[in-house]
Amino acid sequence: MAIGNYIKEIGRGKDGARALNREQAADLLGQVLDGTVTDLEVGAFCLAMRIKGETAEEMAGFLDAVRSRMALLPASDVPVVVIPSYNGARKLPLLTPLLALLLAREGLPVLIHGTATEDKRVFVSEVLAALDIHAQAATKKIANGSLAFVPTGTLLPGLQRLLDVRRVVNLRNPAHSLVKLMNPVDGPALLVSSYTHPEYAVSMADTFALVQAHALLIRGTEGEAVADARRTPKMQAFVTGQATDLQAYQAGSLTTLPELPTSIDPASTAAYIQSVLQGHSPVPPPIAEQVAHILHLHTHLHQALLCAP
């Protein structure tokens, strides 16, 4: 179907818009990702979806379109821990690389994928570069105990272009939710994802359930998928889409706050991460709890996959 017909359905305003089914959503986003539509049509799609909001079935269709076009990483020996990183740091140090490196130290294969989506934040690529971890130019198998960073543009250039629309219209679009829901691995993966506002917790949970995802979902630090070092967020696990509450939200801050760097620049953040990894500084308790939950969930998932017929 021509994209204009889809826009006619989704662009009738918040109350008059009609949701697409999974197949229609996949077709619509596929045309956007393939670059067969005009910039005006892409803008209309983004604004219409921003006003209407995405249903779980639409998100599942969007994920279908992304996965069928993505340069997937080969499966690893055990499920890959996948951490999307798209929000970056505005006020607090970006500790997503610390979470990833703590998990890799436990022997897990870990993938961070992401890109800079705004101009005034510190992004994961910058902190990783300060740690001498550089972006991969191609997708390849991740060894156990290793961390790989793959930019979004390497996974799927069309998805990168859709994310970049935000720089023009200054509003998020479905791509900003998609990247936190997708599995870029051609095999089992445990997705560690986050939301910024409570309504996204509901929509993401509905999508995980529909696509039968394996995931850990938290309200992260400034939208990043790492626990706030100052307090423990609610953590929810999904195994084949079935949700289980793992950790209740801790109101207030810790009794003893960790000594975080006072600057959020990449060099200061990388120095702090190295200090933690070398044992000179303690792992912030909320992040240690998140690591423990991920390890337990990963073990459960791996065992379940081994026992599957």
Steps between C-alpha positions, in 0.01 A plus 500: 500500500622852428624681808246778446217257571662400828551863600132559430417234761748601769486875440143576607603640838521339842132403516425433134814309396475130430766250603670286238526124524841334526534430128401854403741650751783285364422608144482868596827509690667283237432766238643767732812296575556418133497869408226460239289784641550875501631705791155659526339157541758400763427818694125439476548143626713615795262775608189287455643223716619751757145629541327162481747288697606148406307185588680178592391342171636795303830480690519127427451574131765771510737251666426249223596758238822587682608142559445392140734777381760514777858375479463255788790391718566124488375310803747459786560184704255622765226767483644845427421778745376787282511854641359788292654840571329800342426757769849584622591712802371846579552539877640168626800293388418253222556164669354273231857388410561410866194274501611337175859445615387353834287250309781419257730443799255230609558318172199619301507623138373857509387728219442873528336661199418867470558840349496864601145635474556852635782754489539600866546163675787260559440177309619147549735503200700781664535324837588170333765673289651645819515140625675398175193306383417601146207445269492196277475569129320170436289253693678190630464241772567620854717271711404411855641758740523769231329833438426625149365838396315515167359834380141507380609603153704182469200290596253676271570834325127562444437483873779750561341737248165471680661577836663806345158646415484609863774755434269668246157483666620490866258217588554131557350251255440122507868433428592625847284229654597235246869516581423417864295195402697335222730199506785551248630143550423203277443286806394516864548827684412659830400861445574750778274795432360809665226760482482867594129548573255259670278468191791352307539232768152379411544517122843334510370223725209440262740474205737266684202279579377498140838417344587258784822681585763419761574828676571697815312830513578790733445872528858586422734789566394789275352239265808276493462130584716518812370536855535840661806475726313697768184286531371161391232509228223250448626209291272275299602180322348353185559138400328407176287808559383397847556780751634462854581778746856458625566816697273762653574868457701646786352833606755766586876462469748259650609564858859529378533643151780379271777746419419568137712728282393863517539540124317297235762543226620176337848505655372546857233234451750254353743560786225426754397182314862381498528573872195283569620216277843505665344484847610846610139623518200287598233399251195719577251268679210557254725405207632198692139390555423548132801287405388226739149498354634484144736213585217303662266567211770412245570167674129418508462588132804300392387193690150528357641518148719195561197301615278613214414229244 
